[in-house]
Every structure is written in C-alpha cells, then in structure tokens.
Amino acid sequence: MSIKRETVGAGRVYAERYTLANASGLEVRILTYGGTLCSLRVPGRDGQPAEVLLGFDDFGPYLGPHPYFGSLIGRYANRIRAGRFSLGDQVFSLATNSGPNHLHGGPAGFHQAIWKAQALAAPDGPSLTLAHSSPDGEGGYPGTLSVVVTYTLTDQNDLRIDYQARTDRETVLNLTSHAYFNLAGGGNILGHRLQLAASRFLPTDATSIPLGELRPVAGTPFDFRRPALIGARIDDDDAQLRGNQGYDHTYVLDKAPGQLAFAARVTDPGSGRVMELYTTEPGVQLYTGNFLDASFACRGGRPCERYGALCLEAQHFPDSPNQPGFPSTVLRPGERYTQTTVYRFRVEE
C-alpha cells in the first residue's frame, strides 16, 4: 500500500491531492478541496484498472460550477423545502439554490471548503482524515460544527468513509458523498445491473421535495429488490420517472437504524466489476445522471452524457427537518454524529 501527496492549484486557490493505493491494484485520489473523490481506478475481469468515477483530469474545473462530482456534501445533503426549517420556536432561513429549495448545503457548502488533511498508513490500509470547522451561522445554519471524515482504502478492496461531527448549538445535519460511478469506465450506465435492499421509496413533488409518503416499490419501476438493469424501466410511463427524467429518489433501506448493513449492489456485466454499498444510514439516494449533458467536459475532455454515471448517496431523508414522520436529523450539544459508508469492489467472473 502507498500514500502520495501533491499540491495542486488554479488561479489563487491551492489544495492538496492525495493518492491512496492498496495491494490489490485499487487506487483512489482525494482532493482537500471539497473532500472530493476525484479518481478511483478499479481492475476488471481482464485485470486492467479503469477509471470508475466521473470527474475532471485537472484541479481547475472543480473550482467552477459542476454537479458535485465526488464532493463531500454538507451541512445538509439533498433538499430542504423553501430553504426554511424550525428548531424550537426559532425559524432558520437558508439559500435557495435549487428552484425554491435549498440543496446540498447551499452555494457555499462543504463541497467548496478546503479541508485539513492527515494521511496515515493504518492497519486496515492507507487512510486520509479530513477535518473542517463550520462557524455558527454559516450558510444560515445554527451552531459551530466540527466535522471529521476519514477515507480508508483497505486491502479487502473496501473504500470506507467514516464521518463524525459535533456542535455547540442545536442544529440539523445530513452528510454524504456525491460520487458518480460508471463501472464500465465509459459510455452510460443503463446496462448496469442494480439491486437495492429497499421495499419502499420516497415519491416527490415537482420540486423534488418528498411528499411524506413511504411508498412500496412492489409493482412499480422502482422495484430493485431483485437485480435488474437500470435501463429496463427508466422510460416507463410513470409520473415519478417523468418528473425527474429518470431515477432521482431516496430509497428507504430495510434495516435497523444505525446498523451497518448491505444497501445496494451494482454490476457491470461487460467488465465484471461489482460494487456493493453498506451503510449505517436509513436511506440511499439513487440518481442516474438524468441531467448530465455536454455542457460539462469530463475526464479526457469528453463531454458528459445523460445517464453517464449513477450516484448512490447514503444519507438521511430529504427535508427531514420539516417532516416529523422522518428519522430526525437534529444534532445537539454533547451528542456525536456518526456515519459509516462502505463501497466494496470485487470482480465477477
């Protein structure tokens, strides 16, 4: 295993890029800017590693507008209706950067922070710990929040992400990684096979805010309890699919709260690459790259394409601060937020 550190810069912004490699041929690159997963190379059936993350070759494009390629998301992943929520008798207002709603921590979220880094050759494999402090009132959120995120690349081919956070004032928190995966290393993901350990999902309104209903997947195009091709039903005449031009929904995982358990499996039949997701979170957002387009030149200068990658974002439910029936995302002084999410890779013969 190995760890490599480089300084990267564009304009007046400088950051560090760390490369972690294990004994099995996996290699991951992480930027301290946004805590960004900017590269992940995974061997396939032929033994040759391929790039399985959407992103950019150079540092500069990460400073401009992009759809959160590989970013750490906070303070609140996904959407909060109208950018408003209440704690006790106080109402807090946030930036509305997705139509009428607040998305992914707003325009100055954690995806634009430069995190402090410490690399370590740990017993489980090379790891990188990132730390960030968000002051009280930043982005409209209450409380000074201290966050620590550790990436570990194990020799068992797990990319493990451990999150911890503390606050000095009651606040809300929902963290995730917004990595875009394409196990084929190119083309689209409609031929990937997906399985989700979820018998319910959250239908949304026209602005992607959950309706409050935990709808059964049975008998709908959202049923991935058994493996199915992502493209098999993505064009079905379903109001939820039409409204989002594909899958962009939170699945309610069939597991105990806080338990680290299997959530999803993605297989690319062509390369044999398999990725399994395990998480302690109650939900996972499936996004099939519905709004990717040629306005972004991705790695190699190639234009991004619709359905060019998928996201499996382990997280709490969108708009939870405004929906009492959802699991709470409130964090109080003296409590510690924890989350573990594991992306496990293997090859199917």
N, C-alpha and C positions, 0 to 999 in steps of 0.2 A: 504494500500500500504506500501511497505517497501523497504529499500536500505541497502545492506550489502557490506562491503569492506573486501577483503582478500589480503595478499601478497603472490605471487606465484614466484617460481624461478626454474631455471635449470642451472647447471654449474655456471657461473658468471653473468648470466642475471636474473634480478628481475623485476617484474612488479606487477601491481595491477589487481585484478579481482573484478568487481562489479556485484552484483545481484540485479536486479530491479524486483519487483513483484507488480501486481495490485490486485484489489478486486475481479476480475473475474477468477482468477486462472492462468493467464499467468505469466510466469517468463522468464526473459532474462538475460544472463550473457555476460559481455563485458570485454575484456582484454585491458589494456592500451597499450600492445604490439600490434602494427598494428591496433589499434582501432577495434579489432576483435570481431565480434559477434560469441561467442564460444558455446552458447547454447540458445535454445528457446523452452520452453515447453508450449504446447497449448492443452487444453481439446478438446476431440472429442464428438461425439454423445452420447457416454456412460458416459460422464462426467469425464473421466480419462485423465490426461495430458500425452502427448507423446512428445518425442524429435523430432522436425521437421527440425533441421539443421544438415548437415554433418559437422563433425569436430572430435576433439580428446578429450578424457577424461582428459588428463593431459596437463600441460603447455609445457613441453619439446618438443613434436613433432612440435609445432608451430614455433620453432626456426630453424627447418630443412626445407628441400625442401618439398613443398606441393602445390597443385593447388589453392592457395589464399583462403583457407577455411575461409569465414566470414570476410576477410580483408577489411579495407578501402584502396581504390586504388587511387594513385596519383604519380607524378603530372598529368600524362595523362593516363586515363583508355583506355583500348583497344590498338590498334596498330598505330604506325606512320611508314610509309614506309621508309625503309632503315635507320631508326634512324636519319633522317635529316629533318629540316624544316627551313624556312626563315622568318625573321621579318625585313621589310625594305630591306636594302642591305646586311644584315648580315645572314650568314648561321650558324645554330647550329647543333652540332652532339651529338647524344645520344647513349647509349649502345644498341647493337642489341642482344636481349635475346630470340627471337622467330624466328628462322631461320634468314632471312636477315633483320628482322624488330625489332623495339622497342615495348615492350609490358608492359603495366601496370606500367609505371614509371621506368622500368628497375630493375636490380638486387638489387638496394638499394632504392627502392621506399618507399612510406608511409606505406606499409604493414610490414616493418621492423622497423619503428620508434617507440619509446616509447613516447606516448602522455601524456601530463599533464592533470590531471583529476580533476573535481569538481562535486560532486553529490549534487542534490537539490530535495527536496520534493516540486515540483512545483504544482500549482493549477490543471493543466491538468493530473498530475500523476508524478511518480518518474522519474527523468531525470539525465543524465550524460553528462557533457560538456567536450569535449576533445580538447586540443589546441596543435598546433605544428608549429614550425617555420623552414622553409627550406631555407638555405642560398643561396645567389646568386651563380650560377654555379653548385650547387649540381645536380649530375646526368647529367650535361650538359645543364640544363635549366637556362635561364636568370632570374634575379630578386630575391630579398629576399621575400619569400612568407609566409604570416601568415594565417594559416587555423584554423577555429574553427568548430567543428562538435558536434551537440547535439542530443543525443538519448533520446526520451521520450516514456514511456510506459503508455498509457492513460487507464482510466477505461472503455473506449469505445472499448478496445482491438485493438487500433492502436499502432503499433511501428513506430514512426515518426522520421525521420532523417533530420535535418536542417543543411545545410552547408553554411559557409561564408568564404571568403578569400579576401585578399588584397595583392598588390605587390608594390614594389618601382621602378619597371622597367617593360617595356612591356614584356609580356610572354604569354604562352599558358597554359590552364588549363582545365582539364576534370576529375571530381571526381565521384566516385561511391562506392557502397558496393557490395562485391563479395560473398554474402551469397548463400549457396547451400541448397535448400529446398526439403524436401520429407514429404508431409503432412500425409502420411500413417505411418511414423515413422520407415520404413524399407522396404526392397525389392526395386523395381525400380519404376520409375515414368511414365512408358508407359501407365498405366491405369488412370493417372490423366487426367482430362478434362481441356482444356485451351481455353481461349478467349483473343484475343488481339485487341485493338482498333486501328488497323493499316491496311490501304489498300495498303501499299507499304513496300518493304523491300530493303536492300542493298545487291545485289549479290557481291561476292568477287572473287578474283583471287586465284591461287593455294597457295598463302602465306597468305590468309585471309585479304587482303587489298581490300577495296571497289573499284569497277570498275568505280564509279562515277554516276552510273545509279540508279534511284529510280524506281524499277521495281514493277508493280502491282502484288498483291498476287492472284488476281482472276484467277481461273483455274489452280492453282499450289498447291503443297503440303504445301505451306507456308500460306495458307489462314486459319486463325483462327478468322476471324471476327465473325463467329458463333462458339459456343463451340464445340470442337472436341477432341477426345482422342489423346494424344501426340503420342502414338504408332501407330495410324491408318495409317499414310502415311510416317512414318520415314524411311521406307525401299523402298520407291518408286524409280523408275528408273529416277532420277533427278540429273543433273550434280552438282548442288549446294549441295544437300544432300550427294552425293557420295564423293565429295571432302572434306567434313567436317565430314563424318561418322555420320551424324545426323544434328540437328539444332545448328548452332553457327553463328547467323546473327543478325544484327541490324534491328529492325522494326521502320519505320517512323510513329510516332503517329499522329492520325487525331485530332489535337487540335491546338489552338492558341499558339504561342511562349510564354513561361513563365507562362502559365496558369496551375494551379494545377488541374488536371483532371484525370479521370479514364483512366488507361492504359491497365490493364490486370486482369484476374480472373482465379484462379486455384482451382479446386475442386477435392478432393479425395472421390469418391463415397463410399468407404468402411467405412471410419471413419466419414464422414460428414464434415470434416474440409474444410473450404473455405478461401482462401487468395486473397484479392484484392489489386492491386497496383495502387497508384495515384502518379503522379509526375509532376513537372514543366519542366522536361527535354524534348527535342524534340524526343528522341529515347529510345528504350529499347533493350538491347542485350539478346536474348534468347539463352541459352546454355543448352543442355540436358545431360551433363555429358558424352559426347561421348568418352572421353579419360580417364575416371576414370577406374582404374583396381586394381588388388590385390596387386600391389606394395605398396599401402598405407593401413595400418591397421587403420581403423577409430574407432569411439567410440565403446567401448566394446571389442576392439581387433579384431573386424570382418573386413575382407578385404573389401575394397571398390569394388563396382561392376559398370560395364558400365551401364549408364542410371540410376544410383543410386540416382540422385538428379537433380534438374534444377536450373538455375540461371536466374533471371530477373533483369538485371543491368540497372537501369535508368541512362542515360548518353547522352552526345553529340556523334556525329558520329565518327567512327574511321577515322584516317588520315585526319581530317578536316584541319589541318594546311597546307596540300598540295593539298587541293581540294577546290578551291574558290567557287564552287557551293553549298557547305555545309554550315550550320549555323556556324558563327565564334566562335572560342574558344579563341580568343585573350582577355587578361585582361591587362588593362593599369593602371598606377598610378592614383590614385584619384577615380577609379571605385571600386565597390564591387561585387565580385562574390557571388551569392546566388543560392541555390537549396533546394527544399523540396521534399522528397520522403516519402510516407506513405505505410506501409504494414498493411492492415486491416484484422483482423481474425474474423470469425464467424462460426457457425455450421449450416449445412443444415440438416433438419430432413428427 
